[in-house]
Structure formats: structure tokens, C-alpha cells
């Protein structure tokens, strides 16, 4: 992330349902965005339906500010992006969320992504306030994104260059050394031998080879080998008098 670039803010213009505001806040916080501005929310603010839908993104809701007009909400922003699937009769540069996010990271000054009401999207006058339009290739037979989906597209693209910490990935251990694997195979064979598993003798070599192939295929790590051998030892203790 550029040292000069600030975190973009999210502006919801005339949002209709508290649940959708909450879901948008959740989408924002998933990708590190915390500043939400609301323009003339239909049901007022705060909205009791927003909290449960935010699923823990209370920080975003608590900091949200309410504005009478879009012009007021973005007054301190040098770069305003209107999200819409249609140009609505205005001539503006048209960017994908990815391209817009790259611009935001390169800009000096505040940037805002603006989203319209759930039913109709942004009006022409709203789009006219923006410097550029952000849209995505979408199925023309069903060009309908819900509010949170639209927010998450822009937030995610911004986050890719924001140095967010990747969630912890479980450590992948290297394969067990051959001697540990051999010990497990021998243990299997020793346990199976008294039960006549390798009979008739004419098929014993093939059966042993097939068993070896099965046991070597997964690429066990040493903890898995140790666990499986422990299970075999427990079985043997139950079997032996």
C-alpha cells in the first residue's frame, strides 16, 4: 500500500434496509475498511436491524456518519467512484473494481466508493458527482447485485494491495522419512500375518506390493505415521492374549 494513500470510505446513498447496511458493514470490515457514510437512509439512523446483520462489525456501524446529500458526504474526498452497472447518460471513465483500487492506492487524498439504493441504484445526478464509474462485467440477463455484494467487490480489490495479514494457514509438514514409512508397513504386515491375510502363498507377493502401494500413496507426514502406528499397536494389544 502506498504510504500516501488513505483508506477509502464507503458511501451508501439512500439505503433502504437496515439489514443491508449491516451486511455492507460486515463486508467492509472483512477487508479492512472501517469508514461508512450514509446519505439519507430511508428508515433513519441508527437502525436496530443493522447490528445483527453486521455479525460483529459493530465498529463500522458505531463510526458511521449520516449526511443529507451525497455532495456533503464526499465533500472532503478528492476521488469519488460511482458504482453502477449503467452509465446513466453521463460520460465518465469506466473502471473495473480492480482498476479503481489500483488508482486509490496511487492517489493522494481521500477516495470514496459510492453505492446507490437497493432498488434502483444511483441516480444520474449522483453519478455526475463522481470522477469515474466503477462497474463489473455481469450477466445482462440478470444484472442484479445486492448492496453487500457490490461493496465486497470493491473492498476486496482494495485489500489485495493493502498488506492485510493473511489468515493463519495450517502448517504443512513434510513427508515422513522412508524408514518411518517402512516401519509402518512392516507393522501392518506383522499384524495381518496371523490372520492369513497373505494367503494363498502364490498371491502373497502381489498382496504385499498392493498394500505397500496403498500405504505409500498418501504421502504421510511423521505425525500421521506415528498416529497410525499407535492405532495399530492398540489393535495388537487387544488381539494378543
C-alpha positions as CSV (number, residue, x, y, z in Angstrom):
1,X,0.0,0.0,0.0
2,X,1.3,3.5,-0.8
3,X,2.3,5.5,2.1
4,X,0.3,8.5,0.8
5,X,-2.9,6.7,0.1
6,X,-5.6,6.7,2.7
7,X,-8.2,4.0,3.3
8,X,-11.2,4.6,1.0
9,X,-14.5,5.3,2.6
10,X,-17.8,3.6,1.6
11,X,-20.8,5.8,1.0
12,X,-24.3,4.3,0.8
13,X,-26.8,6.6,-0.8
14,X,-30.4,6.4,0.4
15,X,-30.1,2.8,1.7
16,X,-33.4,1.2,2.3
17,X,-33.0,-1.7,4.8
18,X,-31.1,-1.7,8.0
19,X,-30.1,-5.3,7.3
20,X,-28.4,-4.3,4.1
21,X,-26.4,-1.6,5.9
22,X,-25.3,-4.1,8.4
23,X,-24.3,-6.6,5.7
24,X,-22.3,-3.9,3.9
25,X,-20.5,-3.0,7.2
26,X,-19.6,-6.7,7.6
27,X,-18.2,-6.8,4.0
28,X,-16.2,-3.7,4.7
29,X,-14.6,-4.9,7.9
30,X,-13.8,-8.3,6.3
31,X,-11.3,-6.4,4.1
32,X,-10.1,-3.7,6.4
33,X,-12.4,-0.8,5.7
34,X,-14.0,1.0,8.6
35,X,-15.4,4.3,7.5
36,X,-19.0,4.3,6.4
37,X,-21.1,7.3,5.5
38,X,-24.9,7.1,5.0
39,X,-26.8,9.6,2.8
40,X,-30.4,10.0,3.8
41,X,-31.1,6.4,5.0
42,X,-34.8,5.6,4.4
43,X,-35.5,4.3,7.9
44,X,-33.3,6.7,9.8
45,X,-30.2,6.0,11.8
46,X,-29.3,4.2,14.0
47,X,-31.3,1.2,12.7
48,X,-31.9,-1.7,15.1
49,X,-31.8,-4.2,12.2
50,X,-28.3,-3.3,11.2
51,X,-26.5,-4.7,14.2
52,X,-27.4,-8.4,13.9
53,X,-26.8,-8.3,10.1
54,X,-23.3,-6.8,10.7
55,X,-22.3,-10.1,12.5
56,X,-19.8,-8.3,14.8
57,X,-18.8,-5.4,12.6
58,X,-20.1,-3.0,15.2
59,X,-17.1,-0.8,14.9
60,X,-18.1,0.2,11.4
61,X,-21.7,0.9,12.5
62,X,-20.7,2.9,15.6
63,X,-18.5,5.2,13.5
64,X,-21.0,5.6,10.6
65,X,-22.0,9.2,9.9
66,X,-25.2,10.4,8.4
67,X,-25.4,13.1,5.7
68,X,-28.3,14.9,3.9
69,X,-26.8,14.8,0.5
70,X,-24.1,12.9,-1.4
71,X,-22.2,16.2,-2.1
72,X,-22.0,16.7,1.7
73,X,-20.9,13.1,2.3
74,X,-18.0,13.3,-0.2
75,X,-17.0,16.9,0.4
76,X,-13.6,16.0,1.8
77,X,-12.9,13.5,-1.0
78,X,-10.7,14.2,-4.0
79,X,-11.5,11.0,-5.8
80,X,-15.1,9.7,-6.0
81,X,-16.1,6.5,-7.7
82,X,-19.8,5.8,-8.5
83,X,-20.6,2.1,-8.7
84,X,-23.3,1.3,-11.2
85,X,-24.0,-1.2,-14.0
86,X,-25.2,1.6,-16.3
87,X,-23.6,4.8,-17.3
88,X,-27.0,6.6,-16.9
89,X,-26.4,9.2,-19.6
90,X,-23.2,10.6,-18.2
91,X,-19.7,10.5,-19.8
92,X,-17.2,9.3,-17.3
93,X,-14.2,7.0,-17.3
94,X,-15.4,3.4,-16.7
95,X,-13.2,1.2,-14.5
96,X,-13.4,-2.3,-13.0
97,X,-13.1,-2.6,-9.2
98,X,-9.5,-3.8,-9.7
99,X,-8.5,-0.8,-11.8
100,X,-10.2,1.6,-9.4
101,X,-8.5,0.0,-6.4
102,X,-5.1,0.5,-8.1
103,X,-5.9,4.1,-8.6
104,X,-7.0,4.6,-5.0
105,X,-3.6,3.2,-3.8
106,X,-1.8,5.6,-6.0
107,X,-3.9,8.7,-5.1
108,X,-3.0,11.4,-2.7
109,X,-6.1,12.5,-0.7
110,X,-9.3,10.8,0.2
111,X,-11.2,8.4,-2.0
112,X,-14.8,7.2,-1.8
113,X,-16.7,4.3,-3.4
114,X,-20.4,5.3,-3.7
115,X,-23.3,2.8,-3.8
116,X,-26.9,3.5,-4.6
117,X,-30.2,2.3,-3.1
118,X,-31.1,-1.3,-3.3
119,X,-34.0,-1.0,-5.7
120,X,-32.7,1.5,-8.3
121,X,-29.1,2.2,-7.8
122,X,-27.5,5.6,-8.2
123,X,-29.4,8.4,-9.9
124,X,-27.8,10.4,-12.8
125,X,-27.2,13.3,-10.5
126,X,-25.4,11.1,-8.1
127,X,-23.2,9.7,-10.8
128,X,-22.5,13.2,-12.0
129,X,-20.7,14.0,-8.8
130,X,-18.1,11.2,-9.3
131,X,-14.8,11.3,-11.2
132,X,-15.3,7.8,-12.6
133,X,-17.7,4.9,-12.8
134,X,-16.9,1.5,-11.4
135,X,-18.7,-1.5,-12.9
136,X,-18.2,-5.2,-13.4
137,X,-18.9,-7.5,-16.3
138,X,-22.2,-9.1,-15.4
139,X,-24.8,-11.3,-16.9
140,X,-27.0,-8.9,-18.9
141,X,-30.0,-11.2,-18.3
142,X,-29.6,-10.8,-14.6
143,X,-27.6,-7.6,-13.8
144,X,-28.5,-7.5,-10.1
145,X,-26.0,-7.4,-7.3
146,X,-27.2,-6.8,-3.8
147,X,-25.6,-4.0,-1.8
148,X,-23.2,-6.1,0.3
149,X,-22.0,-8.0,-2.8
150,X,-21.2,-4.7,-4.6
151,X,-19.4,-3.4,-1.5
152,X,-17.4,-6.5,-1.1
153,X,-16.2,-6.4,-4.7
154,X,-14.6,-3.0,-4.2
155,X,-13.4,-3.7,-0.7
156,X,-11.7,-7.0,-1.7
157,X,-9.9,-5.4,-4.7
158,X,-8.6,-2.6,-2.4
159,X,-7.5,-5.1,0.2
160,X,-5.2,-7.0,-2.2
161,X,-2.7,-4.2,-2.1
162,X,-3.4,-3.1,1.5
163,X,-0.9,-5.5,3.2
164,X,-3.7,-7.2,5.2
165,X,-2.5,-10.2,7.2
166,X,-3.4,-13.5,5.6
167,X,-5.4,-15.8,7.9
168,X,-3.3,-18.4,9.5
169,X,-2.7,-21.4,7.3
170,X,-2.2,-24.8,9.0
171,X,1.4,-25.8,8.8
172,X,2.0,-28.4,6.1
173,X,4.6,-31.0,7.4
174,X,7.0,-32.7,5.1
175,X,6.5,-36.3,4.2
176,X,7.8,-38.9,6.7
177,X,11.3,-40.3,6.0
178,X,11.4,-43.7,4.4
179,X,12.5,-45.5,7.5
180,X,9.4,-44.4,9.4
181,X,7.2,-45.4,6.5
182,X,8.9,-48.8,6.3
183,X,8.3,-49.3,10.0
184,X,4.6,-48.7,9.5
185,X,4.4,-51.1,6.5
186,X,6.1,-53.8,8.5
187,X,3.8,-53.2,11.4
188,X,0.8,-53.7,9.1
189,X,2.2,-56.9,7.7
190,X,3.1,-58.3,11.1
191,X,-0.4,-57.6,12.4
192,X,-2.1,-59.1,9.4
193,X,0.0,-62.2,9.0
194,X,-1.6,-64.3,11.8
195,X,-5.0,-63.8,10.2
196,X,-4.0,-65.4,6.9
197,X,-4.2,-62.1,5.1
198,X,-1.3,-63.0,2.7
199,X,-2.7,-66.4,1.7
200,X,-2.5,-68.2,-0.6
201,X,1.3,-68.1,-0.8
202,X,1.1,-67.7,-4.6
203,X,-0.6,-64.3,-4.1
204,X,1.4,-63.1,-1.1
205,X,4.0,-61.1,-3.0
206,X,1.3,-59.3,-5.0
207,X,-0.8,-58.6,-1.9
208,X,2.2,-57.2,-0.1
209,X,3.0,-55.0,-3.0
210,X,-0.6,-53.7,-3.3
211,X,-0.6,-53.0,0.4
212,X,2.7,-51.1,0.1
213,X,1.3,-49.0,-2.8
214,X,-1.8,-48.1,-0.7
215,X,0.3,-47.1,2.3
216,X,2.8,-45.0,0.3
217,X,0.3,-43.2,-1.8
218,X,-0.9,-40.5,0.7
219,X,2.5,-39.1,1.4
220,X,2.1,-39.4,5.2
221,X,4.0,-36.9,7.4
222,X,5.7,-38.2,10.5
223,X,2.8,-37.3,12.8
224,X,0.4,-39.2,10.7
225,X,2.7,-42.2,10.6
226,X,3.1,-42.1,14.4
227,X,-0.6,-41.8,14.9
228,X,-1.4,-44.7,12.6
229,X,1.3,-46.9,14.2
230,X,-0.2,-46.1,17.6
231,X,-3.6,-47.2,16.4
232,X,-2.0,-50.5,15.1
233,X,-0.3,-51.0,18.4
234,X,-3.6,-50.6,20.2
235,X,-5.2,-53.1,18.0
236,X,-2.4,-55.6,18.6
237,X,-2.7,-55.3,22.3
238,X,-6.4,-56.1,22.1
239,X,-5.8,-59.1,19.8
240,X,-2.9,-60.7,21.6
241,X,-3.8,-62.8,24.7
